[in-house]
Amino acid sequence: MDELTEYVTPEKLTEYWEAVIPSLTNIAIGLVILIIGMWFSKRISRVVRNSAVKAPNIDDTLANFLGSIAQYTLTVIVVVAAVTQMGIEASSLVAMLGAATLAIGLALQGTLGNVAAGVMLMLFRPYKIGDYVSVAGEEGVVHDVNIFTTVLTSLDNIEIIIANGEAWGSTIQNFTSMGVRRVDVDYGIHYDDDIDKAIKIMKEISASHPSVLSKPIGPDGPWAKVVKLNDSSVDIQNRVWCNADDYWDVMFDLNKMIKEAFDKNGITIPYPHQVEIDG
């Protein structure tokens, strides 16, 4: 014990702390820079997004994308500044990153592909926030498009996150961009029923719906014709046009209204019958 006391003298402890304290101070300052910088990058991202939204030629989709770019760019700057403050020289950091470029590139090639795809989505704009789309086999309303992902919200309120690379490389169907959609309602009637009467009922009911458009239907009103002769039914398809936002309401309403009109006018809808034969 006496030997240890002789070895660790107060002078040596003072020298040790004088050497360690600057490093600890730099690390603490670096952590403060990192924490404040991360908060600041998120703040700037919101400012960029809100400012972009106010611009007349920028919509919510592009505004969100610009905000995400600002956040990730500032995050990289903050991390470099924090690491430098902690004692790692910028030149050493650059050399280290340069040596690891190949490994990082291989590890992040999917991520970098998503970034590139996000840029392409912003350039060609196949969809924007609020559009109802089918992307990579998923359907929903576009909730967000950022530098890495596209976020959809399904009709039953499920969040669907799709990597931009997958979205850009898939078939994209935008059900909103054209402004109007065609609603197809199919009905099968009995072979003994009056086909012309059924078609007339379907056209009249469709034309009476307040959300059905007169254009691009034309002067003859809604379209209805026999499309198939099934084994037990004559299939008639009714086609109308409506605003994209009214699509589901029009389809569901016409299904109900036409069925009720058929019942009142003696038009029957055949359904499968099962016959049991006793052996």
C-alpha positions in Angstrom: 0.0 0.0 0.0 2.8 2.3 0.9 4.5 1.5 -2.5 1.2 2.4 -4.3 1.0 5.7 -2.4 4.5 6.5 -3.4 3.8 5.7 -7.0 0.6 7.6 -7.4 1.7 11.0 -6.1 -0.5 14.1 -6.0 1.7 15.6 -8.6 1.1 12.7 -11.0 -2.7 12.8 -10.4 -2.7 16.5 -11.2 -0.8 15.8 -14.4 -3.2 13.0 -15.3 -6.3 15.2 -14.8 -4.7 18.1 -16.6 -4.3 15.7 -19.6 -7.8 14.1 -19.3 -9.9 17.1 -18.6 -9.5 18.7 -22.0 -10.5 15.5 -23.7 -13.5 15.1 -21.5 -14.4 18.7 -22.1 -14.2 18.2 -25.9 -16.3 15.1 -25.7 -18.9 16.9 -23.6 -19.0 19.8 -26.1 -19.2 17.4 -29.0 -22.2 15.7 -27.4 -23.9 19.1 -26.8 -23.2 20.0 -30.5 -24.8 16.7 -31.5 -27.9 17.1 -29.4 -28.5 20.8 -30.2 -27.6 20.2 -33.9 -30.1 17.3 -34.2 -32.8 19.5 -32.7 -31.8 22.4 -34.9 -31.9 20.2 -38.1 -35.5 19.1 -37.3 -36.4 22.8 -36.7 -34.9 23.9 -40.0 -36.6 21.0 -41.8 -40.0 22.3 -40.5 -39.1 25.9 -41.5 -38.1 24.8 -45.0 -41.3 22.7 -45.4 -43.6 25.5 -44.2 -41.9 28.1 -46.3 -42.0 25.8 -49.4 -45.8 25.2 -48.9 -46.4 29.0 -49.1 -44.7 29.2 -52.5 -47.2 29.2 -55.3 -45.5 26.6 -57.5 -44.7 24.1 -54.7 -47.2 21.6 -53.4 -47.1 19.6 -50.1 -45.3 16.7 -51.7 -42.3 18.7 -52.9 -42.3 20.7 -49.7 -42.0 17.6 -47.6 -39.3 16.3 -49.8 -37.3 19.5 -49.6 -37.7 19.5 -45.8 -36.3 15.9 -45.5 -33.3 16.8 -47.7 -32.6 19.8 -45.5 -32.8 17.7 -42.3 -30.5 14.9 -43.6 -28.0 17.4 -45.0 -27.8 19.3 -41.7 -27.6 16.0 -39.8 -24.4 15.0 -41.7 -22.9 18.5 -41.0 -23.7 18.3 -37.3 -22.2 14.8 -37.0 -19.0 15.8 -38.7 -18.8 18.9 -36.5 -19.4 16.9 -33.3 -16.8 14.3 -34.2 -14.3 16.9 -35.0 -14.9 18.6 -31.7 -14.3 15.4 -29.9 -10.8 15.3 -31.1 -10.9 13.5 -34.5 -9.4 15.8 -37.1 -11.4 16.5 -40.2 -8.6 15.2 -42.4 -8.4 12.0 -40.5 -12.2 11.7 -40.7 -12.1 12.2 -44.4 -9.3 9.7 -44.8 -11.2 7.2 -42.7 -14.4 7.7 -44.8 -12.4 7.4 -48.0 -11.0 4.1 -46.9 -14.4 2.8 -46.0 -16.1 4.1 -49.1 -16.4 0.8 -50.8 -17.8 -1.0 -47.7 -20.2 1.9 -47.1 -21.3 1.9 -50.7 -22.0 -1.8 -50.7 -23.9 -1.6 -47.4 -26.0 1.4 -48.4 -26.5 0.7 -52.1 -30.2 0.0 -51.4 -30.5 3.2 -49.4 -28.7 5.2 -52.0 -31.0 3.7 -54.6 -34.0 4.8 -52.6 -32.6 8.4 -52.5 -32.1 8.4 -56.3 -35.6 7.0 -56.8 -37.0 9.7 -54.5 -35.4 12.3 -56.7 -36.9 10.7 -59.8 -40.4 10.7 -58.1 -40.0 14.4 -57.4 -39.0 15.1 -61.0 -41.7 13.1 -62.8 -44.4 13.4 -60.0 -46.5 10.3 -60.7 -48.3 11.1 -57.5 -48.6 13.7 -54.8 -49.9 13.9 -51.2 -53.6 13.3 -51.1 -53.8 11.1 -54.3 -55.3 7.7 -54.1 -52.9 5.3 -55.8 -51.7 1.8 -56.3 -48.0 1.5 -55.8 -46.0 -1.8 -55.7 -49.2 -3.7 -55.3 -50.4 -1.6 -52.4 -53.4 0.8 -52.5 -54.0 3.9 -50.4 -53.9 7.6 -50.1 -50.4 9.2 -50.3 -49.6 10.5 -46.9 -46.0 11.4 -47.3 -43.1 11.3 -49.8 -39.7 11.8 -48.3 -36.1 11.2 -49.5 -36.3 7.4 -48.6 -39.9 6.2 -48.6 -43.4 6.8 -49.8 -46.1 6.4 -47.1 -49.6 5.4 -47.9 -52.7 5.3 -45.7 -55.1 2.5 -46.7 -58.9 2.9 -46.7 -59.1 1.0 -43.4 -56.5 3.4 -41.9 -53.4 1.2 -42.1 -50.1 2.9 -42.7 -48.1 1.4 -45.6 -44.4 2.3 -46.0 -42.9 1.6 -49.4 -39.2 2.2 -50.2 -38.9 4.7 -53.0 -36.7 2.3 -55.0 -39.5 -0.3 -55.0 -42.1 2.4 -55.7 -40.2 3.8 -58.7 -39.5 0.3 -60.1 -43.1 -0.8 -60.0 -46.3 -0.1 -61.9 -47.9 3.0 -60.5 -51.7 3.6 -60.8 -53.0 7.0 -59.9 -56.7 7.0 -59.4 -56.9 10.7 -58.6 -54.7 12.5 -61.1 -57.3 12.5 -64.0 -59.9 14.2 -61.8 -62.8 11.9 -62.8 -63.2 8.1 -62.7 -65.6 5.7 -64.3 -67.7 3.5 -62.1 -68.7 0.1 -63.4 -71.6 -1.7 -61.8 -72.4 -5.2 -63.0 -75.8 -6.9 -62.6 -77.0 -10.3 -63.7 -80.7 -10.7 -64.5 -82.8 -13.8 -65.2 -83.1 -15.0 -68.8 -86.9 -14.6 -68.7 -86.7 -10.9 -67.7 -87.0 -7.9 -70.1 -83.5 -6.9 -70.9 -84.5 -3.5 -72.3 -86.5 -2.7 -69.2 -83.6 -3.6 -67.0 -81.2 -1.4 -69.0 -83.7 1.5 -68.8 -84.0 1.2 -65.1 -80.2 1.1 -64.6 -79.8 4.2 -66.8 -82.5 6.2 -65.0 -81.3 5.3 -61.5 -77.7 6.2 -62.5 -78.7 9.5 -64.0 -80.6 10.4 -60.8 -77.6 10.1 -58.6 -76.4 13.7 -57.7 -72.7 12.8 -58.0 -72.9 11.2 -61.4 -71.5 13.6 -64.1 -73.2 14.4 -67.3 -69.8 14.6 -69.0 -68.0 12.7 -70.4 -71.0 10.4 -70.6 -72.6 12.4 -73.4 -76.2 13.3 -74.3 -77.5 9.8 -74.1 -76.8 9.6 -70.3 -75.3 6.6 -68.5 -74.0 3.7 -70.5 -75.6 0.2 -69.9 -75.3 -2.8 -72.2 -75.3 -6.6 -72.1 -71.7 -7.7 -71.6 -72.0 -11.4 -71.1 -74.4 -14.3 -71.3 -73.7 -16.5 -68.3 -75.0 -20.0 -67.6 -77.8 -18.7 -65.4 -77.9 -14.9 -66.0 -77.7 -12.1 -68.5 -75.0 -9.8 -67.3 -75.5 -6.1 -67.8 -72.8 -3.5 -67.1 -73.7 0.0 -66.1 -71.0 2.7 -66.6 -71.1 6.2 -65.2 -68.5 8.9 -64.5 -67.9 10.9 -61.3 -65.3 12.9 -59.5 -62.5 10.8 -58.2 -63.4 11.7 -54.6 -67.0 10.4 -55.1 -66.0 7.0 -56.6 -66.7 4.8 -53.6 -70.0 6.5 -52.6 -71.3 6.3 -56.2 -70.5 2.7 -56.6 -72.0 1.6 -53.2 -75.1 3.8 -53.8 -75.8 2.5 -57.2 -75.5 -1.1 -56.1 -78.2 -0.5 -53.5 -80.4 1.8 -55.6 -80.5 -0.5 -58.7 -81.2 -3.6 -56.6 -84.2 -1.8 -55.0 -85.4 -0.6 -58.4 -85.2 -4.1 -59.8 -87.2 -5.5 -56.9 -90.0 -2.9 -57.5 -90.2 -3.6 -61.2 -90.1 -7.4 -61.1 -86.5 -7.8 -62.4 -85.0 -10.8 -60.8 -81.4 -11.5 -60.0 -80.7 -15.3 -60.2 -78.6 -16.9 -57.5 -77.2 -20.4 -57.2 -79.6 -23.2 -56.2 -78.5 -26.4 -54.6 -80.6 -29.5 -55.3 -80.2 -32.6 -53.3 -81.1 -36.0 -54.9 -81.7 -38.9 -52.6 -80.2 -42.0 -54.0 
